[in-house]
């Protein structure tokens, strides 16, 4: 089980509207998405109290995927106070994600 918070349409806005949140748009059948899970778990532990890490299963939440024009997965979006600060498509290194989180937090 992942350390990242499962996000849905019911908790999305309250989660990303304040502070910094990294959101992973993924699906269980997506091998590159599964490759990102340990990276996101590490970030969730390292940024505990500084930033939130969330996951949106695009099969369960297609409306959220459409809202943010997610055409390929994994898509990772860093939000700062509800606004998109940075967007990544495809497998992304922990360093790049940490840099984006630090940039949004700073």
Z-matrix of the N, CA and C atoms (Angstrom, degrees):
N
C 1 1.467
C 2 1.520 1 109.47
N 3 1.281 2 116.01 1 140.78
C 4 1.456 3 122.11 2 -176.10
C 5 1.531 4 111.91 3 -80.67
N 6 1.333 5 115.08 4 151.19
C 7 1.464 6 121.38 5 173.94
C 8 1.528 7 111.30 6 -78.66
N 9 1.324 8 116.82 7 -14.39
C 10 1.453 9 120.98 8 -178.87
C 11 1.533 10 109.66 9 -75.01
N 12 1.319 11 115.09 10 148.43
C 13 1.462 12 121.42 11 -179.37
C 14 1.522 13 109.79 12 -78.92
N 15 1.326 14 116.72 13 133.41
C 16 1.463 15 121.27 14 175.30
C 17 1.526 16 108.19 15 -75.61
N 18 1.330 17 116.62 16 124.43
C 19 1.460 18 121.10 17 -178.85
C 20 1.525 19 110.10 18 -107.14
N 21 1.320 20 114.74 19 143.78
C 22 1.463 21 122.38 20 177.99
C 23 1.530 22 107.96 21 -135.35
N 24 1.317 23 116.49 22 175.68
C 25 1.467 24 119.12 23 177.82
C 26 1.525 25 110.71 24 -60.33
N 27 1.330 26 117.66 25 -28.93
C 28 1.469 27 119.65 26 -176.80
C 29 1.531 28 113.74 27 -76.52
N 30 1.335 29 118.60 28 -26.81
C 31 1.471 30 119.02 29 -178.80
C 32 1.524 31 113.52 30 -116.57
N 33 1.326 32 117.84 31 0.56
C 34 1.466 33 120.89 32 -174.98
C 35 1.529 34 112.42 33 -61.00
N 36 1.336 35 116.87 34 -55.81
C 37 1.470 36 120.37 35 -174.74
C 38 1.525 37 112.08 36 -60.17
N 39 1.322 38 117.28 37 -44.60
C 40 1.469 39 119.27 38 -178.41
C 41 1.524 40 111.22 39 -67.34
N 42 1.336 41 117.42 40 -26.01
C 43 1.463 42 120.46 41 179.98
C 44 1.522 43 111.61 42 -78.25
N 45 1.328 44 118.29 43 -45.15
C 46 1.471 45 120.21 44 -172.44
C 47 1.527 46 114.25 45 -93.36
N 48 1.328 47 119.01 46 -11.56
C 49 1.472 48 120.11 47 -174.54
C 50 1.517 49 114.47 48 -72.00
N 51 1.307 50 118.59 49 -15.53
C 52 1.463 51 120.62 50 -178.50
C 53 1.523 52 109.71 51 -131.60
N 54 1.324 53 116.12 52 128.30
C 55 1.462 54 120.39 53 178.28
C 56 1.519 55 112.20 54 80.60
N 57 1.339 56 115.33 55 -158.41
C 58 1.467 57 122.37 56 -175.40
C 59 1.527 58 109.04 57 -109.59
N 60 1.333 59 115.48 58 131.28
C 61 1.460 60 121.70 59 179.08
C 62 1.515 61 109.33 60 -137.26
N 63 1.330 62 116.06 61 130.34
C 64 1.459 63 122.19 62 171.75
C 65 1.519 64 106.96 63 -98.39
N 66 1.337 65 116.71 64 122.83
C 67 1.455 66 121.58 65 -178.47
C 68 1.526 67 109.08 66 -113.83
N 69 1.325 68 115.10 67 126.33
C 70 1.457 69 123.22 68 178.23
C 71 1.522 70 108.87 69 -102.39
N 72 1.336 71 116.72 70 116.20
C 73 1.459 72 121.72 71 173.35
C 74 1.526 73 106.41 72 -91.22
N 75 1.333 74 117.03 73 119.48
C 76 1.455 75 121.56 74 -170.17
C 77 1.528 76 110.91 75 -147.03
N 78 1.336 77 115.58 76 177.46
C 79 1.469 78 122.55 77 172.41
C 80 1.532 79 108.10 78 -149.37
N 81 1.325 80 115.79 79 151.07
C 82 1.463 81 120.47 80 -177.22
C 83 1.518 82 112.83 81 -62.47
N 84 1.307 83 118.08 82 -32.55
C 85 1.464 84 122.63 83 -176.86
C 86 1.537 85 112.83 84 -80.58
N 87 1.306 86 117.29 85 -4.81
C 88 1.471 87 122.91 86 -174.84
C 89 1.534 88 110.42 87 -91.81
N 90 1.342 89 116.43 88 108.75
C 91 1.473 90 120.49 89 -178.46
C 92 1.535 91 112.62 90 -61.06
N 93 1.342 92 119.76 91 -45.60
C 94 1.472 93 118.54 92 177.28
C 95 1.533 94 112.38 93 -60.76
N 96 1.340 95 116.54 94 -32.77
C 97 1.468 96 120.21 95 177.33
C 98 1.529 97 110.12 96 -63.49
N 99 1.325 98 115.90 97 -43.54
C 100 1.469 99 120.21 98 179.67
C 101 1.525 100 110.84 99 -64.87
N 102 1.338 101 116.86 100 -31.46
C 103 1.466 102 120.38 101 177.10
C 104 1.529 103 111.34 102 -64.26
N 105 1.317 104 117.11 103 -27.71
C 106 1.463 105 121.32 104 -178.19
C 107 1.530 106 112.92 105 -79.09
N 108 1.337 107 117.93 106 -19.72
C 109 1.463 108 121.35 107 -174.32
C 110 1.527 109 113.40 108 -54.70
N 111 1.351 110 120.09 109 -49.61
C 112 1.477 111 118.06 110 179.78
C 113 1.532 112 112.94 111 -63.70
N 114 1.321 113 117.44 112 -33.93
C 115 1.469 114 121.58 113 178.19
C 116 1.530 115 109.55 114 -64.50
N 117 1.325 116 116.27 115 -45.59
C 118 1.458 117 120.50 116 -179.49
C 119 1.522 118 111.30 117 -67.29
N 120 1.331 119 117.18 118 -36.00
C 121 1.465 120 120.68 119 177.03
C 122 1.530 121 110.57 120 -63.00
N 123 1.341 122 116.48 121 -42.77
C 124 1.469 123 120.41 122 177.98
C 125 1.524 124 110.56 123 -63.18
N 126 1.320 125 116.98 124 -44.40
C 127 1.471 126 120.40 125 179.09
C 128 1.521 127 110.95 126 -63.48
N 129 1.338 128 117.11 127 -39.33
C 130 1.465 129 120.59 128 179.44
C 131 1.523 130 110.09 129 -60.62
N 132 1.324 131 117.19 130 -39.71
C 133 1.465 132 120.81 131 179.26
C 134 1.523 133 110.85 132 -71.38
N 135 1.332 134 116.78 133 -44.45
C 136 1.471 135 121.23 134 -176.26
C 137 1.524 136 112.88 135 -70.77
N 138 1.321 137 117.49 136 -30.79
C 139 1.468 138 120.81 137 -177.18
C 140 1.524 139 112.40 138 -102.90
N 141 1.314 140 116.80 139 13.74
C 142 1.463 141 120.66 140 178.91
C 143 1.531 142 109.60 141 -56.20
N 144 1.329 143 116.53 142 124.04
C 145 1.458 144 120.92 143 -178.18
C 146 1.524 145 113.56 144 89.33
N 147 1.343 146 117.45 145 -15.25
C 148 1.468 147 121.34 146 -179.76
C 149 1.528 148 112.39 147 -108.51
N 150 1.340 149 115.29 148 -34.81
C 151 1.468 150 120.91 149 -179.61
C 152 1.527 151 107.86 150 -154.50
N 153 1.325 152 115.86 151 155.41
C 154 1.453 153 120.84 152 177.44
C 155 1.530 154 109.16 153 -102.12
N 156 1.330 155 115.03 154 147.87
C 157 1.456 156 121.20 155 175.05
C 158 1.529 157 106.40 156 -118.54
N 159 1.330 158 115.98 157 123.81
C 160 1.459 159 120.57 158 -178.51
C 161 1.511 160 111.62 159 -126.73
N 162 1.327 161 115.82 160 156.60
C 163 1.457 162 122.11 161 178.51
C 164 1.522 163 109.06 162 -127.63
N 165 1.336 164 115.52 163 136.94
C 166 1.458 165 121.45 164 175.79
C 167 1.526 166 107.66 165 -121.62
N 168 1.319 167 115.71 166 117.11
C 169 1.458 168 121.03 167 175.73
C 170 1.530 169 107.30 168 -78.06
N 171 1.338 170 116.08 169 112.61
C 172 1.466 171 120.17 170 -174.23
C 173 1.528 172 112.47 171 -66.29
N 174 1.337 173 117.45 172 -22.99
C 175 1.462 174 119.77 173 176.78
C 176 1.526 175 111.07 174 -71.48
N 177 1.331 176 116.62 175 -32.97
C 178 1.462 177 121.68 176 -179.68
C 179 1.527 178 112.66 177 -88.86
N 180 1.320 179 116.98 178 -25.37
C 181 1.476 180 121.77 179 -175.28
C 182 1.540 181 110.92 180 -128.61
N 183 1.334 182 118.01 181 61.03
C 184 1.470 183 119.47 182 -177.59
C 185 1.529 184 113.15 183 -63.01
N 186 1.331 185 118.16 184 -28.80
C 187 1.466 186 120.13 185 -179.75
C 188 1.527 187 111.33 186 -65.30
N 189 1.343 188 117.13 187 -40.07
C 190 1.467 189 119.99 188 177.87
C 191 1.526 190 110.43 189 -67.73
N 192 1.327 191 117.09 190 -38.98
C 193 1.465 192 120.16 191 177.59
C 194 1.528 193 110.42 192 -61.64
N 195 1.323 194 117.05 193 -42.92
C 196 1.471 195 120.76 194 178.96
C 197 1.524 196 111.13 195 -67.11
N 198 1.318 197 116.69 196 -39.92
C 199 1.468 198 121.02 197 -178.62
C 200 1.532 199 111.34 198 -56.95
N 201 1.336 200 116.30 199 -35.64
C 202 1.468 201 120.76 200 -177.61
C 203 1.530 202 112.74 201 -106.37
N 204 1.343 203 116.29 202 20.68
C 205 1.467 204 122.78 203 175.52
C 206 1.527 205 112.85 204 51.19
N 207 1.321 206 116.29 205 45.20
C 208 1.462 207 120.66 206 178.14
C 209 1.525 208 107.93 207 -81.41
N 210 1.335 209 115.74 208 107.70
C 211 1.461 210 121.42 209 -179.50
C 212 1.521 211 111.44 210 -103.01
N 213 1.327 212 117.05 211 -26.72
C 214 1.459 213 122.90 212 179.38
C 215 1.509 214 108.56 213 -130.21
N 216 1.333 215 115.75 214 147.30
C 217 1.462 216 119.22 215 176.44
C 218 1.523 217 108.63 216 -124.71
N 219 1.311 218 118.03 217 149.59
C 220 1.458 219 125.49 218 0.34
C 221 1.530 220 112.00 219 -74.07
N 222 1.320 221 115.04 220 141.36
C 223 1.459 222 122.67 221 167.74
C 224 1.517 223 105.90 222 -117.20
N 225 1.327 224 115.81 223 129.02
C 226 1.467 225 121.50 224 -179.31
C 227 1.520 226 108.42 225 -118.91
N 228 1.328 227 115.91 226 125.62
C 229 1.467 228 120.71 227 -177.90
C 230 1.520 229 108.78 228 -123.20
N 231 1.330 230 115.48 229 129.65
C 232 1.458 231 121.39 230 174.04
C 233 1.521 232 107.32 231 -94.86
N 234 1.330 233 115.72 232 123.37
C 235 1.467 234 122.45 233 177.39
C 236 1.521 235 108.92 234 -106.84
N 237 1.324 236 115.75 235 139.75
C 238 1.463 237 121.03 236 170.49
C 239 1.514 238 106.86 237 -123.50
N 240 1.329 239 116.04 238 116.75
C 241 1.464 240 122.32 239 -178.41
C 242 1.533 241 111.96 240 49.44
N 243 1.341 242 115.60 241 43.23
C 244 1.451 243 121.47 242 175.72
C 245 1.510 244 116.17 243 85.65
N 246 1.327 245 117.73 244 -8.08
C 247 1.462 246 121.96 245 -179.07
C 248 1.535 247 109.64 246 -104.28
N 249 1.337 248 116.51 247 144.78
C 250 1.468 249 120.30 248 179.16
C 251 1.531 250 108.85 249 -70.91
N 252 1.339 251 115.60 250 123.73
C 253 1.460 252 121.23 251 178.06
C 254 1.527 253 110.93 252 -101.02
N 255 1.327 254 117.31 253 -34.19
C 256 1.471 255 121.49 254 -177.49
C 257 1.514 256 108.66 255 -158.53
N 258 1.335 257 116.13 256 147.64
C 259 1.462 258 121.53 257 -178.14
C 260 1.520 259 108.97 258 -134.53
N 261 1.328 260 116.59 259 135.56
C 262 1.460 261 122.98 260 177.21
C 263 1.522 262 108.09 261 -126.80
N 264 1.331 263 116.96 262 143.02
C 265 1.459 264 121.34 263 174.60
C 266 1.523 265 107.70 264 -124.72
N 267 1.333 266 115.79 265 128.92
C 268 1.457 267 120.94 266 -179.40
C 269 1.518 268 111.06 267 96.36
N 270 1.333 269 114.67 268 178.48
C 271 1.458 270 120.19 269 179.37
C 272 1.523 271 108.24 270 -61.71
N 273 1.327 272 116.07 271 129.19
C 274 1.460 273 122.74 272 -174.93
C 275 1.524 274 108.85 273 -127.29
N 276 1.320 275 116.56 274 140.43
C 277 1.461 276 119.94 275 -176.97
C 278 1.528 277 111.32 276 -70.61
N 279 1.315 278 114.60 277 153.52
C 280 1.460 279 120.88 278 177.11
C 281 1.528 280 109.93 279 -58.49
N 282 1.314 281 117.13 280 -39.84
C 283 1.465 282 121.59 281 179.94
C 284 1.518 283 112.95 282 -60.67
N 285 1.333 284 116.51 283 -43.64
C 286 1.467 285 120.18 284 179.01
C 287 1.525 286 111.01 285 -64.37
N 288 1.322 287 115.87 286 -42.18
C 289 1.472 288 119.77 287 179.78
C 290 1.519 289 110.84 288 -66.98
N 291 1.346 290 117.67 289 -41.92
C 292 1.458 291 121.52 290 178.70
C 293 1.533 292 110.35 291 -62.62
N 294 1.323 293 116.20 292 -40.87
C 295 1.466 294 120.61 293 178.57
C 296 1.533 295 110.76 294 -61.90
N 297 1.327 296 116.20 295 -41.45
C 298 1.477 297 120.84 296 179.04
C 299 1.533 298 110.56 297 -66.64
N 300 1.332 299 117.01 298 -40.87
C 301 1.468 300 120.41 299 178.17
C 302 1.532 301 110.15 300 -64.67
N 303 1.319 302 116.44 301 -44.60
C 304 1.470 303 120.34 302 178.96
C 305 1.524 304 111.16 303 -62.85
N 306 1.332 305 116.48 304 -41.31
C 307 1.461 306 121.31 305 179.25
C 308 1.527 307 111.66 306 -62.73
N 309 1.323 308 116.16 307 -41.94
C 310 1.460 309 120.34 308 -179.62
C 311 1.521 310 110.74 309 -70.90
N 312 1.320 311 116.74 310 -34.36
C 313 1.467 312 120.65 311 -178.17
C 314 1.526 313 111.60 312 -75.84
N 315 1.338 314 115.63 313 -28.36
C 316 1.468 315 119.91 314 -174.00
C 317 1.444 316 114.77 315 -80.60
